[in-house]
Amino acid sequence: MKILDSIKNEVISIMDNDPAHDFEHVMRVYKNAQKISKKEKANQKLVLSAALLHDIVSYPKSSKRSKLSSIDSAKKSKIILKKYNFSDDEIIIVSDAIAEHSFSQNKVPQTLEGKILQDADRLDALGAIGIARVFATSGSLNRSFYNIDDPFCNKRNPDDDLWAVDHFFNKLVKLESMMNTRFGKIEAKKRTKVLKEFLKQMKNEI
């Protein structure tokens, strides 16, 4: 669809260089969304537009505005979608999907398109690429790898503001049980296994 190419080019021009939320992240989410929407027989135009636009506003994790990234991305997406003659109903579906997809919003999206976007984005937080993103973010935040007294949160609550490995327990290993679609659940299970193997290997090395 030519309209998706046009949106893609616009997204390239406005994306930041945060390695965990760069254009390559957007394209991985796009590919995940493509696979899921085919399985779910969803409206590809709407799902893929949402995937392209879901992170057009991405505040740093250290910012107090970080939790507003998805909300502000949704607002900005409406302006872009109007330029490409999306109907009012289509704009609502896409922008709602974007607003509700974020883990920090703690919402289950109301539409199929929203559920697919949420799964597609969460898959990119899992597996090998998910591990890479955790440590890329940790480097930018100057966050230590792990708590030397209790690296795997056996006797304390995880605090991923301080330690990278805590993010696995605070968020990543929970995602498998929070997926919406059948494909999402199957793929999340595979990728979560990679996370757990990584933690097991780390335990052997420290």
N, C-alpha and C positions, 0 to 999 in steps of 0.2 A: 504494500500500500504506500503510495507516494506521500500521503499525509504523514505517515510515521517517519519517513526519511526527513521530511521538513522539520518535524518536532525534534528528531534526533540531532540534527544540525544546530538547532537552537539551544538544545541542552548542552552540547559540546562547548558552546560559546560562553555559557554561564556557570559551568561546574567549577568547583574549587579543586585544589590539588591534594586534599586530604586523602592519603592512600587507602584508608578504610571506607571512604565515601567518595571515590572519584568516578570518572566515567566508565572505567572498567567494571567497577561494582555495579553500576547501572546496567551495563550490558549483560553481566552475569544474571542479574535479577530478571532482565528482559527475556533471556533464554529460558530460565526456569519458568517464568510466567507463560511463555509460548508452549512449553511442554504440558504444563498443567491445564491451560485453557483448551488445548486440543482434547485432552482426556475428559475434561468436564463439559465440553461442547459450549464454551462460553463465547461471548462477543469479543473476538480478538482485537478489534480496533480499540475498544474501550480498555481492555485489560493491558494491552501493550502500551497504550498512551499513558496509562497510570504508572506502568513500570518505568517508562522513560522520564516521567516528571516527578517521581516520588521523593527524590532527594535534591530538588533544585534549590532548596534552602536547607543548609546543613550547618548549624551552629557548632562550634567546638564543644567537645565533651566537657571541657572545663568551664564552659559558659553557663550562667544561670538560665539562659534562653534555650539550652540544649533540648529540653522537653517540648519546646514549641516548634521544632524543626518541621515536623510533619504537618502541623496546623498551618504554618506559614508557606510551606510548599504547596498545600492545597489551595490557599488563597492565590498564590502566584500562578498556579496551573490554570485557574479560571480565566485569567487574562490571556494566557497563551492559547487556550482552547477556543476562545471566542474569535481569535484571529483566523483560525482554521475552520470556521463555520460549523463547529459542533453545536448541536441543539442544546437548549437549556436542560433538558432531561439528561442528555449525555454528559454534560458538564457536571451536573450534580452527582451522577454515578462515579465519574472519574475522581472528582475532588473529594468526595466522601471516602472513597477507597484509599486515597492518599492520606487524608486526615486520620483515618482509623488504623492504618497498617502498623504503626510504630509500637514496639514493645513497651515503651515508657507510657503510652496512652492507656495500656491495659484494657483494650477493648476487643471484642469479637466483632468483626465487620458485619454489617447487615446484609450486604449484597454478595452474590457469587464473585463478582469482579473484585470486591474488597478482600474476600477470603483468599482468592488466588494470589493477589498482590502480597498479602501478608505472608502466606506460605513461601512465595518466591523469594521474598526478602529474607525471611528467617533461614531458609536453606543456605543462603550465602554467609550466614553467621556460624555455620556448622562445617564439619569436615576439615580438610587440609587448609582450604582457603580461609575458613573461619579462624583457625589457629593463627595463620599469618596476620589476619586483620587485628586480632587481639594484641599481638605484640607490636604491630605497627602503631596502633593507638597508644599503647603503653609507652613506646619510645617518645612519642610526641608529648605525652603528659609527664614524662620523667618518672614513671611509675615503676617500682621494683617488681621483679618477677614474682616473688612469693614471700610470705611471712616465714622467717626462718624457724620460729618456734612451733608453728602449726601450718605447714604449707598447704594442706588439703582440707582445711576448715573442719577438722574432726571435733574440736572442742570450742569453736567460736563461730559467730555469724560472719559470713563473707563480707568483705569490704573492698569492692573493686575500685574505690577511689584511691586506695593505697597499693594494692597488689594485683598484678595481671591475672595470676592463676585463680584468684577469687572470682573473677568474671565468669569462669566456667561454671562455678557453683551458684553464683547469683543469678545467672541468666541461661547460659548456653545449654547445659544438660537438662534444663526444664523445657526447652522448646519442642522436643519430640512429642511430648504429651499435649502440646497446645496447637498442633497443626490442624487445619480445617478440612483438607481434601485427602482423598485416598492416596494419590500420587505423593502429596506432601508428606504424609505419614510414613510411607514406605521409604522415601528418599531420606527423610530425617533420621530414621532408624539406622540406616547405613552410615550416615555422616556422624551421628552421635557415637557410634562404635569407634570411629576414628579418633574422636575427642578422648574417649575413655582409654583407648590404647596409648595415646600420647601421655595422658596423666599417669598411667601405669608405668610407662617407660621413664618418665621424669622421676617418679618415686624411686626407681631403681638407681637413678644417677645422682641423687642429692643426699 
